[in-house]
């Protein structure tokens, strides 16, 4: 044992500088990781007797949000496209929370008929809807079209949720105080709405499409909050952070090998799905937000969005265009 201690001491003395650098770097890395993790929802509010509908809740931050809502005692509706994965997620949530009131409903946001069918089912079978969380999304996909002929990222991220929300407004108003949470992205800061070519038929770039859809989320939140003033229904938009989820499944395979290798160390620094869900949960339940509406959040705190997300005229114009596209005009 003495010889072992002497060996260790001799090693430390000879490599003191290198060990110090390694320790400082490690501590710095942990500090950066903790900073990037962002805020945590501290609210302990219960949701017994409340109903929450979450789109895209079978994986990622949607699943973590559903798990949190179930732990608070809510009736949780997982609205998902892949029913097999949704049922597996629902079973896991029931087992982990002891809440058997977790149900699965079919929703394909790339089909307006599917959206209408779900909304009809909810209106006919649910007595209330306290929280609607528009979480599902698609990112950086090729130039695909929805069932109704719309550009895919705009169709799924904005138009599908636009129609779903409008179809459920009466039930939300009946259940007041109620909340609508719209998961957007920091990507809105570089976005613009191409009113003259909303489906980007003239020139499609996946990043331009994604940014447009996320800005559309922000403008939808602003205009919706304006229209719902005085109803008891409040609206929130948010940036969840950069998360380790399946959202990047269309982007990562297109990267060159060297880019993927360089990105690997940074993957460990980005948020986990649990961390990424915290701002969504904060907007859905925190008591301090009860009288706020139309604002933008990140890391469980209010943030200032990009100037184009505050354009009231653009928000109204997008609303009218969206309503026409989905058949609500």
Rosetta silent file (secondary structure, phi, psi, omega in degrees, C-alpha in Angstrom):
SEQUENCE: XXXXXXXXXXXXXXXXXXXXXXXXXXXXXXXXXXXXXXXXXXXXXXXXXXXXXXXXXXXXXXXXXXXXXXXXXXXXXXXXXXXXXXXXXXXXXXXXXXXXXXXXXXXXXXXXXXXXXXXXXXXXXXXXXXXXXXXXXXXXXXXXXXXXXXXXXXXXXXXXXXXXXXXXXXXXXXXXXXXXXXXXXXXXXXXXXXXXXXXXXXXXXXXXXXXXXXXXXXXXXXXXXXXXXXXXXXXXXXXXXXXXXXXXXXXXXXXXXXXXXXXXXXXXXXXXXXXXXXXXXXXXXXXXXXXXXXXXXXXXXXXXXXXXXXXXXXXXXXXXXXXXXXXXX
SCORE:     score description
SCORE:     0.000 S_00000001
   1 L     0.000  -40.193  179.981    0.000    0.000    0.000 S_00000001
   2 H   -64.131  -43.032  178.764    2.872    2.364    0.842 S_00000001
   3 H   -61.800  -38.965  179.444    4.558    1.682   -2.496 S_00000001
   4 H   -63.339  -43.097  179.184    1.259    2.372   -4.287 S_00000001
   5 H   -63.550  -38.729  179.945    0.868    5.708   -2.481 S_00000001
   6 H   -67.228  -38.021  178.599    4.408    6.665   -3.388 S_00000001
   7 H   -63.807  -44.566 -179.912    3.771    5.835   -7.053 S_00000001
   8 H   -63.391  -46.243  179.976    0.639    7.958   -7.079 S_00000001
   9 H   -61.038  -41.570  179.396    2.376   10.862   -5.340 S_00000001
  10 H   -64.322  -39.441  179.089    5.306   10.645   -7.751 S_00000001
  11 H   -64.476  -43.835 -178.883    2.897   10.635  -10.736 S_00000001
  12 H   -63.136  -42.498 -178.969    1.015   13.657   -9.419 S_00000001
  13 H   -64.386  -38.184 -177.856    4.230   15.602   -8.829 S_00000001
  14 H   -76.038  -26.071 -175.354    5.519   14.875  -12.326 S_00000001
  15 L  -119.539   29.508 -175.812    2.220   15.692  -14.050 S_00000001
  16 H   -57.616  -44.152 -177.538    0.929   18.453  -11.814 S_00000001
  17 H   -64.928  -46.500 -179.383    0.465   20.946  -14.641 S_00000001
  18 H   -64.211  -40.493  179.182   -1.352   18.513  -16.904 S_00000001
  19 H   -66.278  -36.763  177.875   -3.622   17.301  -14.108 S_00000001
  20 H   -64.499  -45.022  178.572   -4.445   20.896  -13.157 S_00000001
  21 H   -61.358  -43.104 -179.669   -5.358   21.728  -16.743 S_00000001
  22 H   -63.892  -41.123  179.481   -7.499   18.603  -17.003 S_00000001
  23 H   -64.475  -46.755 -179.880   -9.298   19.405  -13.739 S_00000001
  24 H   -63.085  -42.428  179.332   -9.985   23.008  -14.734 S_00000001
  25 H   -63.420  -42.084  179.176  -11.172   21.931  -18.194 S_00000001
  26 H   -64.026  -44.272  178.448  -13.443   19.302  -16.687 S_00000001
  27 H   -63.212  -39.774  178.444  -14.903   21.730  -14.172 S_00000001
  28 H   -64.402  -39.737  179.717  -15.395   24.284  -16.945 S_00000001
  29 H   -64.683  -42.159  177.989  -17.125   21.713  -19.115 S_00000001
  30 H   -63.824  -38.407  179.521  -19.487   20.778  -16.285 S_00000001
  31 H   -65.802  -42.075  178.395  -20.249   24.461  -15.672 S_00000001
  32 H   -64.253  -41.883  179.507  -21.016   25.026  -19.354 S_00000001
  33 H   -61.905  -41.499 -179.963  -23.223   21.920  -19.410 S_00000001
  34 H   -67.638  -37.893  179.537  -25.164   23.129  -16.378 S_00000001
  35 H   -65.929  -41.620 -179.442  -25.584   26.593  -17.910 S_00000001
  36 H   -69.214  -21.199 -179.828  -26.837   25.142  -21.173 S_00000001
  37 H   -64.396  -26.031  174.770  -29.362   23.014  -19.287 S_00000001
  38 L    77.949 -165.720 -176.007  -31.368   26.186  -18.698 S_00000001
  39 L   -78.294  165.999  178.618  -34.189   26.843  -16.251 S_00000001
  40 L  -127.548  135.746  177.155  -36.368   24.347  -14.441 S_00000001
  41 L   -69.280  122.064 -176.904  -40.097   24.656  -13.787 S_00000001
  42 L   -98.328   -5.097 -176.166  -40.493   25.009  -10.005 S_00000001
  43 L   -65.776  136.004  177.693  -44.281   24.985   -9.868 S_00000001
  44 L  -105.823   13.504 -174.278  -45.809   22.232   -7.741 S_00000001
  45 L   -58.517  142.025  176.542  -49.366   22.885   -8.930 S_00000001
  46 L   -92.729  154.161 -179.592  -51.649   19.862   -9.247 S_00000001
  47 L  -123.525   26.970  178.819  -53.830   19.211  -12.307 S_00000001
  48 L   -58.882  131.718 -179.222  -56.351   16.796  -10.846 S_00000001
  49 L    83.928   -3.618  179.949  -59.604   17.014  -12.803 S_00000001
  50 L   -98.476  155.456  177.380  -57.880   18.853  -15.663 S_00000001
  51 E  -119.610  132.289 -179.024  -57.409   17.606  -19.231 S_00000001
  52 E  -123.420  130.545  174.401  -54.240   18.195  -21.250 S_00000001
  53 E  -113.445  128.010 -178.395  -53.775   17.441  -24.968 S_00000001
  54 E  -125.855  124.200  176.520  -50.213   17.247  -26.296 S_00000001
  55 E   -83.980  144.954  179.273  -49.331   16.755  -29.959 S_00000001
  56 L    62.609   43.885 -171.711  -46.313   14.603  -30.761 S_00000001
  57 L   -97.366   14.021 -177.669  -46.211   13.225  -27.215 S_00000001
  58 L   -93.835   -2.475 -178.691  -44.750    9.787  -27.919 S_00000001
  59 L  -158.814  167.632  173.102  -41.099   10.905  -27.872 S_00000001
  60 H    58.431 -143.763 -176.268  -38.701   13.700  -26.950 S_00000001
  61 H   -69.854  -24.941  176.372  -39.891   16.766  -25.076 S_00000001
  62 H   -64.809  -42.551  178.566  -43.504   15.932  -25.846 S_00000001
  63 H   -66.683  -42.158  178.752  -43.226   12.656  -23.954 S_00000001
  64 H   -64.224  -36.785  176.578  -41.444   14.330  -21.041 S_00000001
  65 H   -65.291  -43.921  178.727  -44.169   16.963  -20.932 S_00000001
  66 H   -61.240  -41.404  178.532  -46.857   14.277  -20.929 S_00000001
  67 H   -60.570  -43.167  179.336  -45.067   12.467  -18.106 S_00000001
  68 H   -65.253  -44.429  179.786  -45.000   15.657  -16.032 S_00000001
  69 H   -62.034  -39.358  178.749  -48.677   16.410  -16.676 S_00000001
  70 H   -67.153  -38.406  177.923  -49.614   12.849  -15.670 S_00000001
  71 H   -63.245  -26.793  179.103  -47.555   13.120  -12.480 S_00000001
  72 L   -85.066   -0.907  174.636  -49.604   16.205  -11.607 S_00000001
  73 L    96.488    6.752 -177.396  -52.790   14.165  -11.876 S_00000001
  74 L   -75.418  157.261  163.109  -54.129   15.387  -15.238 S_00000001
  75 E   -79.584  120.293 -173.246  -56.029   13.389  -17.824 S_00000001
  76 E  -113.722  126.052  178.247  -53.417   13.366  -20.594 S_00000001
  77 E  -107.407  116.528  176.656  -54.245   12.884  -24.280 S_00000001
  78 E   -91.164  108.015 -179.615  -51.298   11.884  -26.462 S_00000001
  79 E   -98.553  107.126 -168.861  -52.161   13.021  -30.000 S_00000001
  80 E  -137.772  157.738  177.510  -49.713   11.225  -32.286 S_00000001
  81 L   -82.691  -43.629 -178.884  -49.224    9.982  -35.833 S_00000001
  82 L   -90.506  100.668 -173.950  -47.490    6.700  -34.926 S_00000001
  83 H   -69.554  -32.855  179.241  -50.062    4.866  -32.829 S_00000001
  84 H   -63.364  -49.822  179.770  -47.783    1.943  -31.945 S_00000001
  85 H   -66.841  -33.407  178.885  -45.130    4.195  -30.448 S_00000001
  86 H   -65.338  -42.461  179.590  -47.818    6.318  -28.814 S_00000001
  87 H   -65.569  -38.830  177.484  -49.328    3.294  -27.054 S_00000001
  88 H   -63.150  -43.807  179.218  -45.886    2.209  -25.833 S_00000001
  89 H   -63.676  -42.541 -179.841  -45.247    5.739  -24.502 S_00000001
  90 H   -62.755  -42.528  178.162  -48.668    5.852  -22.825 S_00000001
  91 H   -60.638  -42.894  179.859  -48.053    2.496  -21.108 S_00000001
  92 H   -64.163  -42.798 -179.627  -44.706    3.741  -19.816 S_00000001
  93 H   -64.304  -41.672  177.468  -46.230    6.986  -18.523 S_00000001
  94 H   -60.587  -44.482 -177.460  -49.026    5.084  -16.731 S_00000001
  95 H   -67.155  -40.485 -176.303  -46.513    2.749  -15.088 S_00000001
  96 H   -75.714  -27.682 -175.454  -44.133    5.518  -14.013 S_00000001
  97 H  -105.518  -19.911 -174.272  -46.798    7.856  -12.653 S_00000001
  98 L    75.353    8.637  179.100  -49.526    5.500  -11.455 S_00000001
  99 L   -96.328  109.686 -179.369  -51.965    7.649  -13.439 S_00000001
 100 L   -83.141   -3.110 -176.159  -54.197    5.408  -15.527 S_00000001
 101 L   -92.623   52.940  178.573  -55.941    8.361  -17.160 S_00000001
 102 E  -120.379  118.136 -173.850  -53.490    8.589  -20.082 S_00000001
 103 E  -124.026  159.739 -177.766  -55.042    8.007  -23.497 S_00000001
 104 E  -115.657  135.845  176.373  -53.861    7.900  -27.105 S_00000001
 105 E  -133.312  145.848 -178.370  -55.552    9.560  -30.065 S_00000001
 106 E   -76.571  130.262  174.880  -54.631    9.510  -33.751 S_00000001
 107 L  -150.877  118.871  172.304  -53.319   12.763  -35.239 S_00000001
 108 L  -114.216  105.243 -175.980  -51.418   13.293  -38.489 S_00000001
 109 L   -68.999  -11.189  176.446  -50.696   17.004  -38.756 S_00000001
 110 L   -86.790    6.663  178.003  -49.828   16.555  -42.429 S_00000001
 111 L  -132.658  114.831  179.371  -53.495   15.785  -43.087 S_00000001
 112 H   -63.802  -31.100  177.922  -56.161   18.411  -42.477 S_00000001
 113 H   -66.113  -40.452  177.240  -58.785   15.653  -42.444 S_00000001
 114 H   -62.197  -40.020  177.968  -56.917   13.893  -39.652 S_00000001
 115 H   -62.735  -46.316  179.665  -56.819   17.160  -37.708 S_00000001
 116 H   -63.150  -39.801 -179.757  -60.567   17.660  -38.175 S_00000001
 117 H   -63.175  -43.542  178.892  -61.278   14.056  -37.172 S_00000001
 118 H   -64.268  -46.267 -178.974  -59.313   14.409  -33.936 S_00000001
 119 H   -59.042  -41.124  178.839  -60.908   17.749  -33.097 S_00000001
 120 H   -63.244  -43.704  179.444  -64.378   16.262  -33.670 S_00000001
 121 H   -62.974  -41.588  179.844  -63.566   13.289  -31.436 S_00000001
 122 H   -65.598  -45.207 -178.972  -62.275   15.555  -28.670 S_00000001
 123 H   -62.398  -36.313 -176.053  -65.312   17.838  -28.833 S_00000001
 124 H   -81.578  -26.647 -171.351  -67.704   14.895  -28.711 S_00000001
 125 H  -115.579  -11.106 -179.968  -65.989   12.848  -26.004 S_00000001
 126 L  -111.395  131.467 -179.488  -64.199   15.279  -23.702 S_00000001
 127 L   -79.643  -17.819 -179.605  -66.126   17.476  -21.295 S_00000001
 128 L  -155.649  161.553  172.639  -63.233   19.914  -20.946 S_00000001
 129 L  -145.385  108.436 -173.597  -59.800   20.871  -22.302 S_00000001
 130 L   -92.385  -33.672 -178.325  -57.662   22.893  -19.920 S_00000001
 131 E  -139.570  124.735  173.088  -54.285   22.871  -21.655 S_00000001
 132 E  -111.913  121.359 -179.193  -53.488   22.432  -25.355 S_00000001
 133 E  -114.810  108.264  178.533  -49.791   21.972  -26.102 S_00000001
 134 E   -85.436   88.112 -170.971  -48.845   22.301  -29.777 S_00000001
 135 L  -105.131  -33.832 -172.374  -45.567   20.428  -29.530 S_00000001
 136 L   -61.347  151.053  178.850  -45.179   18.208  -32.610 S_00000001
 137 L  -167.614  167.612  176.121  -42.907   19.330  -35.410 S_00000001
 138 L  -134.107  144.558 -173.596  -40.678   18.425  -38.312 S_00000001
 139 L  -135.723  132.590  170.241  -37.312   19.990  -39.094 S_00000001
 140 L    57.212   37.305  178.781  -35.083   20.305  -42.165 S_00000001
 141 L   -81.596  165.327  173.841  -36.873   17.702  -44.255 S_00000001
 142 L   -62.624  179.589  179.529  -36.574   17.488  -48.064 S_00000001
 143 L   -76.110   88.583  178.147  -39.155   19.260  -50.205 S_00000001
 144 L  -106.803  161.426  177.158  -42.133   17.176  -49.255 S_00000001
 145 E  -117.093  148.109  173.298  -45.822   17.990  -49.536 S_00000001
 146 L   -75.721  173.845  178.388  -48.606   17.358  -47.059 S_00000001
 147 L   -57.204  -29.476 -177.078  -51.684   15.369  -48.022 S_00000001
 148 L   -96.067    6.395  174.459  -53.346   18.671  -48.941 S_00000001
 149 L    90.023   11.314  178.269  -50.446   19.899  -51.096 S_00000001
 150 L   -90.975  154.058  174.844  -48.788   22.302  -48.661 S_00000001
 151 E   -58.089  134.759 -166.283  -45.052   22.488  -48.048 S_00000001
 152 H   -60.532  -46.769 -175.916  -44.404   19.955  -45.268 S_00000001
 153 H   -67.267  -40.146  175.399  -42.686   22.057  -42.608 S_00000001
 154 H   -65.273  -42.301 -176.585  -45.238   24.860  -42.910 S_00000001
 155 H   -64.653  -45.779 -177.240  -48.064   22.329  -43.013 S_00000001
 156 H   -78.754  -49.689 -173.351  -47.047   20.317  -39.947 S_00000001
 157 H   -71.563  -32.608 -176.111  -45.454   22.995  -37.781 S_00000001
 158 H  -117.780  -60.627 -170.403  -48.016   25.738  -38.412 S_00000001
 159 H   -62.611  -43.160  179.137  -51.095   24.950  -40.506 S_00000001
 160 H   -60.862  -44.638  178.640  -52.013   21.685  -38.785 S_00000001
 161 H   -70.122  -34.216  176.917  -51.738   23.269  -35.347 S_00000001
 162 H   -59.430  -47.387 -179.602  -53.547   26.400  -36.568 S_00000001
 163 H   -67.602  -45.606 -179.254  -56.530   24.307  -37.621 S_00000001
 164 H   -58.131  -46.857 -177.947  -56.467   22.083  -34.531 S_00000001
 165 H   -61.974  -46.530 -179.309  -56.363   25.059  -32.167 S_00000001
 166 H   -63.514  -36.052 -179.976  -59.216   26.861  -33.899 S_00000001
 167 H   -70.991  -20.045 -177.994  -61.341   23.706  -33.907 S_00000001
 168 L  -106.451    4.577 -175.444  -60.859   23.318  -30.135 S_00000001
 169 H   -61.925  -40.179 -178.503  -61.303   26.948  -29.101 S_00000001
 170 H   -61.975  -40.332  178.998  -64.909   26.549  -27.963 S_00000001
 171 H   -69.024  -38.392  176.828  -63.957   23.706  -25.635 S_00000001
 172 H   -63.427  -41.797  178.627  -60.979   25.673  -24.315 S_00000001
 173 H   -65.809  -35.740  178.863  -63.235   28.672  -23.648 S_00000001
 174 H   -66.752  -25.448 -173.216  -65.709   26.415  -21.870 S_00000001
 175 L  -101.120   12.740 -173.759  -62.891   25.161  -19.609 S_00000001
 176 L   -58.470  149.809   -0.059  -61.430   28.527  -18.565 S_00000001
 177 L   -73.389  131.925 -177.766  -59.024   29.428  -17.189 S_00000001
 178 E  -133.102  165.680 -174.256  -57.229   27.454  -19.893 S_00000001
 179 E  -134.473  148.034  172.226  -53.932   27.697  -21.760 S_00000001
 180 E  -121.080  122.958 -178.357  -52.518   27.161  -25.252 S_00000001
 181 E  -114.447  124.329 -176.899  -48.768   26.502  -25.440 S_00000001
 182 E  -114.019  115.633  179.540  -47.030   26.775  -28.818 S_00000001
 183 E   -82.617  109.703  178.621  -43.539   25.275  -29.154 S_00000001
 184 L  -105.863 -140.134 -178.642  -41.611   27.520  -31.531 S_00000001
 185 L  -168.186  155.214  172.967  -37.829   27.971  -31.836 S_00000001
 186 H   -59.568  -19.749  179.457  -34.994   30.463  -31.739 S_00000001
 187 H   -60.422  -17.829  179.445  -34.884   29.792  -35.498 S_00000001
 188 H   -62.195  -23.146 -176.068  -37.721   32.310  -35.866 S_00000001
 189 H   -64.232  -25.982  178.596  -35.122   35.068  -35.508 S_00000001
 190 H  -105.375   11.104 -176.575  -33.844   34.393  -39.033 S_00000001
 191 L   -93.708  160.134  169.290  -37.248   33.675  -40.490 S_00000001
 192 L  -149.449  150.631  179.655  -39.580   35.625  -42.712 S_00000001
 193 L   -88.110  121.181 -178.410  -43.009   34.830  -44.095 S_00000001
 194 L   -88.862   76.656 -175.196  -42.902   34.440  -47.873 S_00000001
 195 L   -60.031  -28.975 -179.021  -46.403   35.723  -48.504 S_00000001
 196 L   -84.294   -9.188 -179.886  -45.807   35.740  -52.264 S_00000001
 197 L  -156.645   63.752 -169.428  -44.596   32.106  -52.236 S_00000001
 198 L   -61.962  -28.656  178.755  -45.799   30.578  -48.963 S_00000001
 199 L   -94.187    6.560  177.781  -45.030   27.000  -50.088 S_00000001
 200 L    52.834   43.408  179.321  -41.578   27.991  -51.379 S_00000001
 201 L   -72.850  -29.099 -177.887  -42.302   26.552  -54.809 S_00000001
 202 L   -71.676  -41.738  178.360  -39.980   28.998  -56.547 S_00000001
 203 L  -153.514  113.400 -178.599  -36.940   28.043  -54.482 S_00000001
 204 L   -99.248  125.044  169.370  -36.987   25.521  -51.665 S_00000001
 205 L  -129.625  127.200 -171.717  -34.336   25.554  -48.967 S_00000001
 206 H   -60.616  -36.586 -179.835  -35.022   23.411  -45.953 S_00000001
 207 H   -71.497  -33.973  176.812  -33.568   25.904  -43.470 S_00000001
 208 H   -66.225  -41.201  178.499  -35.600   28.760  -44.971 S_00000001
 209 H   -62.909  -46.041 -178.759  -38.725   26.632  -44.718 S_00000001
 210 H   -62.163  -45.465 -179.563  -38.056   25.696  -41.095 S_00000001
 211 H   -63.132  -39.157  177.692  -37.409   29.299  -40.067 S_00000001
 212 H   -61.661  -44.123 -177.728  -40.583   30.431  -41.809 S_00000001
 213 H   -65.459  -34.681 -179.655  -42.649   27.799  -39.975 S_00000001
 214 H   -75.751  -33.777  173.064  -41.210   28.793  -36.598 S_00000001
 215 H   -67.037  -37.248  176.977  -41.861   32.477  -37.245 S_00000001
 216 H   -59.885  -39.729  175.662  -45.393   31.475  -38.226 S_00000001
 217 H   -57.603  -43.268 -177.698  -45.732   29.859  -34.777 S_00000001
 218 H   -67.041  -43.833 -179.663  -44.728   33.155  -33.161 S_00000001
 219 H   -69.064  -34.601  175.960  -47.109   35.271  -35.232 S_00000001
 220 H   -61.642  -45.124  178.878  -49.913   32.784  -34.607 S_00000001
 221 H   -59.030  -45.325 -177.536  -49.353   33.137  -30.868 S_00000001
 222 H   -62.997  -49.183 -176.774  -49.466   36.936  -31.086 S_00000001
 223 H   -69.755  -38.018  178.976  -52.642   37.134  -33.155 S_00000001
 224 H   -63.040  -42.809  178.563  -54.368   34.357  -31.201 S_00000001
 225 H   -61.196  -39.449  178.391  -53.648   36.122  -27.903 S_00000001
 226 H   -62.921  -44.645 -177.690  -55.138   39.319  -29.320 S_00000001
 227 H   -70.932  -21.873 -176.777  -58.302   37.523  -30.444 S_00000001
 228 L  -100.858    8.481  178.797  -58.696   35.739  -27.099 S_00000001
 229 L   -56.508  130.601  177.007  -58.396   38.779  -24.858 S_00000001
 230 L    83.551    0.780 -178.184  -60.984   38.648  -22.114 S_00000001
 231 L   -92.656  -17.911 -174.477  -61.976   35.028  -22.746 S_00000001
 232 L    92.227   -0.429  176.120  -59.900   33.416  -19.989 S_00000001
 233 E  -102.438  121.550 -179.524  -57.783   31.513  -22.536 S_00000001
 234 E  -109.520  154.791 -172.075  -54.118   32.531  -22.470 S_00000001
 235 E  -129.658  141.116 -177.503  -51.453   31.774  -25.087 S_00000001
 236 E  -139.014  139.961  171.727  -47.696   31.233  -24.813 S_00000001
 237 E  -118.713  157.158 -174.503  -44.904   30.602  -27.337 S_00000001
 238 E  -156.038  159.540  169.467  -41.471   29.300  -26.469 S_00000001
 239 E  -110.428  117.098 -176.161  -38.016   28.176  -27.519 S_00000001
 240 L   -78.211  -16.018 -174.157  -37.212   24.853  -25.794 S_00000001
 241 L   105.460 -179.906  176.045  -33.472   24.994  -26.524 S_00000001
 242 L   -90.142  119.318 -168.160  -31.290   22.666  -28.576 S_00000001
 243 E  -118.971  148.820  172.562  -32.380   19.186  -27.560 S_00000001
 244 L   -83.190   83.411  178.798  -31.170   15.613  -28.050 S_00000001
 245 L  -132.374 -174.544  179.757  -34.324   14.374  -29.767 S_00000001
 246 H   -82.223    0.573 -175.318  -35.391   12.812  -33.055 S_00000001
 247 H   -61.033  -28.870 -178.506  -36.213   16.229  -34.526 S_00000001
 248 H   -89.427   15.906 -174.449  -32.893   16.329  -36.357 S_00000001
 249 H   -64.134  -24.265  178.897  -33.396   12.967  -38.053 S_00000001
 250 H   -87.695  -19.017 -177.108  -33.719   14.573  -41.504 S_00000001
 251 H   -89.877  -48.998 -171.429  -30.697   16.836  -41.033 S_00000001
 252 H   -57.953  -43.917 -179.633  -28.007   14.645  -39.480 S_00000001
 253 L   -63.049  -19.463 -178.868  -27.847   11.983  -42.261 S_00000001
 254 L   -86.700  -10.137 -179.840  -27.182   14.738  -44.811 S_00000001
 255 L   -76.768  146.796  176.225  -24.100   16.024  -42.992 S_00000001
 256 L   -68.277  159.914 -175.637  -20.674   14.952  -44.209 S_00000001
 257 H   -58.684  -41.706 -176.667  -18.722   12.512  -42.026 S_00000001
 258 H   -66.574  -33.281  177.771  -16.241   15.118  -40.827 S_00000001
 259 H   -69.087  -37.546  178.912  -19.049   17.410  -39.704 S_00000001
 260 H   -67.781  -38.428  178.309  -20.674   14.585  -37.780 S_00000001
 261 H   -64.587  -44.138  179.213  -17.357   13.723  -36.104 S_00000001
 262 H   -65.134  -30.969 -176.562  -16.773   17.348  -35.120 S_00000001
 263 H   -78.395  -20.603 -173.313  -20.314   17.622  -33.767 S_00000001
 264 H   -55.423  -46.275  179.858  -20.080   14.558  -31.509 S_00000001
 265 H   -62.173  -31.297 -177.220  -18.425   16.301  -28.497 S_00000001
 266 H   -76.373  -21.614  179.560  -21.036   19.066  -28.606 S_00000001
 267 H   -60.410  -35.011 -179.111  -23.906   16.574  -28.515 S_00000001
 268 L   -70.934  -15.001 -177.742  -23.076   15.870  -24.862 S_00000001
 269 L   -91.501  -20.386 -174.826  -23.487   19.568  -24.058 S_00000001
 270 L   -80.876  166.958 -172.180  -26.996   20.069  -25.433 S_00000001
 271 E   -66.806  147.219  169.733  -30.185   19.617  -23.430 S_00000001
 272 L   -79.502  164.139  177.000  -31.771   16.294  -22.614 S_00000001
 273 H   -56.963  -37.806  178.498  -35.491   15.917  -23.432 S_00000001
 274 H   -61.664  -45.673  178.569  -36.327   16.424  -19.733 S_00000001
 275 H   -64.651  -40.023 -178.796  -34.397   19.688  -19.668 S_00000001
 276 H   -67.873  -23.979 -178.722  -35.916   20.750  -22.986 S_00000001
 277 H   -81.627  -11.423 -171.029  -39.443   20.176  -21.700 S_00000001
 278 H   -62.318  -39.768 -179.182  -39.085   22.521  -18.722 S_00000001
 279 H   -71.152  -36.241  174.641  -40.131   25.729  -20.497 S_00000001
 280 H   -59.841  -47.425 -179.987  -43.152   24.009  -22.026 S_00000001
 281 H   -62.679  -43.414  178.143  -44.170   22.777  -18.583 S_00000001
 282 H   -55.696  -47.438 -179.969  -43.547   26.238  -17.104 S_00000001
 283 H   -67.518  -29.497 -176.776  -45.858   27.846  -19.658 S_00000001
 284 H   -78.170  -30.916 -169.876  -48.494   25.169  -19.121 S_00000001
 285 H  -129.225  -21.556 -170.252  -48.752   25.303  -15.325 S_00000001
 286 L   -61.894  129.252 -175.658  -46.833   28.085  -13.596 S_00000001
 287 H   -64.285  -30.171 -176.914  -49.183   30.228  -11.527 S_00000001
 288 H   -67.935  -14.851 -178.225  -47.217   33.437  -12.167 S_00000001
 289 H   -96.534    4.471 -171.780  -48.166   33.291  -15.862 S_00000001
 290 L   -57.140  -32.225 -176.858  -51.904   33.134  -15.255 S_00000001
 291 L  -110.506   15.295  175.558  -52.520   36.687  -16.432 S_00000001
 292 L  -101.669  147.691  177.394  -49.876   36.795  -19.169 S_00000001
 293 L  -158.281  141.791  176.874  -50.701   36.058  -22.793 S_00000001
 294 L    83.972    6.973 -177.332  -49.002   36.363  -26.166 S_00000001
 295 E   -95.472  171.777 -173.971  -45.473   36.421  -24.744 S_00000001
 296 E  -119.874  137.918 -173.693  -42.374   34.415  -25.645 S_00000001
 297 E  -131.167  151.951  172.044  -40.352   32.271  -23.235 S_00000001
 298 E  -155.068  141.846 -177.007  -37.044   30.434  -23.058 S_00000001
 299 L    51.450   41.391  176.109  -35.350   28.775  -20.078 S_00000001
 300 L    59.887   31.152  178.389  -38.530   29.335  -18.051 S_00000001
 301 E  -145.383  153.772  178.489  -38.303   33.100  -18.395 S_00000001
 302 E   -68.863  136.726  178.187  -39.825   35.780  -20.610 S_00000001
 303 E  -127.926  161.920  176.494  -37.649   36.725  -23.586 S_00000001
 304 L   -94.251  119.431 -179.806  -37.854   39.342  -26.308 S_00000001
 305 L   -75.602  175.299  176.912  -38.528   37.770  -29.721 S_00000001
 306 L   -64.613  152.289 -177.816  -37.161   39.013  -33.048 S_00000001
 307 H   -54.075  -37.441 -177.249  -38.773   42.216  -34.386 S_00000001
 308 H   -68.472  -17.775  177.208  -40.566   40.364  -37.201 S_00000001
 309 H   -82.086   -7.568 -179.847  -42.359   38.257  -34.574 S_00000001
 310 H  -105.440    6.743 -176.661  -43.898   41.436  -33.142 S_00000001
 311 L   -79.219  101.686 -176.542  -45.345   42.634  -36.444 S_00000001
 312 H   -63.129  -38.423 -179.799  -49.098   42.877  -35.765 S_00000001
 313 H   -65.561  -41.970  178.230  -49.960   43.510  -39.417 S_00000001
 314 H   -65.731  -37.126  179.510  -47.994   40.443  -40.537 S_00000001
 315 H   -62.801  -43.943  179.171  -49.649   38.360  -37.794 S_00000001
 316 H   -68.018  -40.474  179.472  -53.117   39.316  -39.006 S_00000001
 317 H   -63.726  -41.309  178.574  -52.175   38.771  -42.639 S_00000001
 318 H   -66.297  -38.621  177.659  -50.778   35.321  -41.849 S_00000001
 319 H   -58.887  -48.834 -178.665  -53.919   34.462  -39.879 S_00000001
 320 H   -62.753  -41.629  178.841  -56.153   35.357  -42.824 S_00000001
 321 H   -65.758  -44.375 -179.985  -53.947   33.429  -45.252 S_00000001
 322 H   -62.986  -41.955  179.148  -53.771   30.389  -42.965 S_00000001
 323 H   -60.954  -39.686  177.693  -57.528   30.399  -42.441 S_00000001
 324 H   -65.965  -41.002 -177.006  -58.023   30.415  -46.193 S_00000001
 325 H   -67.373  -34.733 -176.906  -55.551   27.579  -46.712 S_00000001
 326 H   -97.774    1.433  175.479  -57.153   25.266  -44.136 S_00000001
 327 L    85.443   27.150  177.540  -60.732   26.110  -45.050 S_00000001
 328 L  -101.904   -9.144 -175.661  -61.703   28.292  -42.101 S_00000001
 329 L   -72.007    0.000    0.000  -62.143   31.524  -44.043 S_00000001
